[in-house]
Amino acid sequence: MIKPQKEEHQELLEKSIEHLEARGFQNIKADMDGYETPKSFIKQSTGNSVTPDITAIKNGRKYLFDLSLKSDAPTLLKSKWLLLDTLSRMKSNRFRIITFRGHYKFTHTLLQELNLNNKQPIKIT
């Protein structure tokens, strides 16, 4: 999810956190009020700050989560996903995408365009 969408979709972020807690994730950090903010990364080519929507730990392994919602600026979302995917692979972490009903096709199309076909989004209804 890109920054302009974060304020509009707080309830989806909360729903995602509840889903992850039910799946056994611990030490959850989220980019919203009431939670500790995850570590931000700075993309050197543009100088933009990139923050994953949610980070959590399960079985000793760190997971980075990003919410996929339809957007007018898919290039920002694509660059964010590529950066988070690269960083997670460098540090032996896991990167997952969470999507919701009505956003499946958009998410699938972006993943194909980025050649991230090995990523299966977590679908929350």
C-alpha positions as CSV (number, residue, x, y, z in Angstrom):
1,M,0.0,0.0,0.0
2,I,1.4,3.4,-0.9
3,K,1.3,6.4,1.5
4,P,-1.8,8.2,0.2
5,Q,-3.9,5.0,0.8
6,K,-2.7,4.3,4.3
7,E,-5.2,6.8,6.0
8,E,-8.1,5.6,3.9
9,H,-7.6,1.9,4.5
10,Q,-6.7,1.6,8.3
11,E,-9.5,-1.0,8.8
12,L,-7.9,-3.3,6.2
13,L,-4.5,-3.0,7.9
14,E,-6.2,-3.9,11.3
15,K,-7.9,-6.8,9.6
16,S,-4.6,-8.0,8.2
17,I,-2.9,-7.8,11.7
18,E,-5.8,-9.8,13.2
19,H,-5.3,-12.4,10.5
20,L,-1.6,-12.7,11.2
21,E,-2.1,-12.9,14.9
22,A,-4.5,-15.8,14.4
23,R,-1.9,-17.5,12.2
24,G,0.7,-17.4,15.1
25,F,2.8,-14.4,14.1
26,Q,4.4,-12.5,17.0
27,N,6.2,-9.2,17.6
28,I,4.0,-7.5,15.0
29,K,5.0,-4.0,13.9
30,A,2.7,-2.0,11.7
31,D,2.8,1.4,10.0
32,M,-0.2,2.7,11.9
33,D,-1.1,4.2,15.3
34,G,-0.9,1.9,18.3
35,Y,1.9,-0.2,16.9
36,E,5.6,0.2,16.7
37,T,6.7,1.4,13.2
38,P,8.7,-1.1,11.1
39,K,12.2,-0.1,10.0
40,S,12.2,2.1,6.9
41,F,14.6,1.6,4.0
42,I,15.8,4.4,1.7
43,K,15.9,3.7,-2.0
44,Q,19.2,5.2,-3.2
45,S,18.2,5.8,-6.8
46,T,15.3,8.1,-5.8
47,G,15.9,8.9,-2.1
48,N,12.4,7.8,-1.3
49,S,11.7,6.1,2.1
50,V,10.1,2.7,1.8
51,T,8.4,1.1,4.9
52,P,6.7,-2.3,4.8
53,D,3.1,-2.2,6.0
54,I,3.6,-5.0,8.6
55,T,6.6,-6.9,9.9
56,A,6.2,-10.0,12.1
57,I,8.2,-13.0,13.4
58,K,7.1,-16.6,13.2
59,N,9.3,-19.6,14.1
60,G,12.3,-17.3,14.5
61,R,12.0,-16.0,10.9
62,K,11.2,-12.4,10.1
63,Y,8.4,-11.7,7.6
64,L,7.7,-8.5,5.7
65,F,4.1,-7.9,4.5
66,D,2.7,-5.4,2.1
67,L,-0.9,-4.8,1.4
68,S,-2.0,-4.8,-2.3
69,L,-4.8,-2.5,-3.1
70,K,-5.8,-1.0,-6.5
71,S,-3.9,2.1,-7.1
72,D,-3.5,5.0,-9.6
73,A,0.2,4.8,-9.2
74,P,1.2,1.1,-9.7
75,T,4.8,2.1,-10.5
76,L,5.3,3.2,-6.9
77,L,3.9,-0.1,-5.7
78,K,6.0,-2.1,-8.1
79,S,9.3,-0.4,-7.0
80,K,8.3,-0.9,-3.4
81,W,7.7,-4.6,-3.9
82,L,10.9,-5.1,-5.8
83,L,12.9,-3.3,-3.1
84,L,11.3,-5.3,-0.2
85,D,11.7,-8.6,-2.1
86,T,15.3,-7.9,-2.7
87,L,16.0,-6.9,0.8
88,S,14.2,-9.8,2.3
89,R,16.1,-12.3,0.1
90,M,19.5,-10.6,1.1
91,K,18.7,-11.0,4.8
92,S,17.1,-14.5,4.5
93,N,13.7,-13.1,5.5
94,R,10.4,-13.7,3.8
95,F,8.3,-11.2,1.8
96,R,4.6,-11.7,1.5
97,I,1.8,-9.8,-0.1
98,I,-1.7,-9.5,1.4
99,T,-4.7,-8.7,-0.8
100,F,-8.4,-8.4,-0.4
101,R,-11.5,-9.3,-2.3
102,G,-11.8,-7.0,-5.4
103,H,-8.0,-6.5,-5.6
104,Y,-7.0,-10.1,-6.6
105,K,-6.7,-9.5,-10.4
106,F,-4.7,-6.2,-9.9
107,T,-2.3,-8.0,-7.5
108,H,-1.9,-11.0,-9.9
109,T,-1.2,-8.7,-12.9
110,L,1.4,-6.7,-11.0
111,L,3.2,-9.8,-9.8
112,Q,3.3,-11.1,-13.4
113,E,4.7,-7.8,-14.6
114,L,7.4,-7.9,-12.0
115,N,8.2,-11.6,-12.7
116,L,7.4,-12.4,-9.1
117,N,5.3,-15.5,-10.1
118,N,6.6,-17.4,-7.1
119,K,4.7,-15.1,-4.7
120,Q,1.3,-16.3,-3.7
121,P,-0.6,-13.5,-2.2
122,I,-2.4,-14.1,1.1
123,K,-6.1,-13.6,0.3
124,I,-8.3,-12.2,3.1
125,T,-12.0,-11.9,2.4
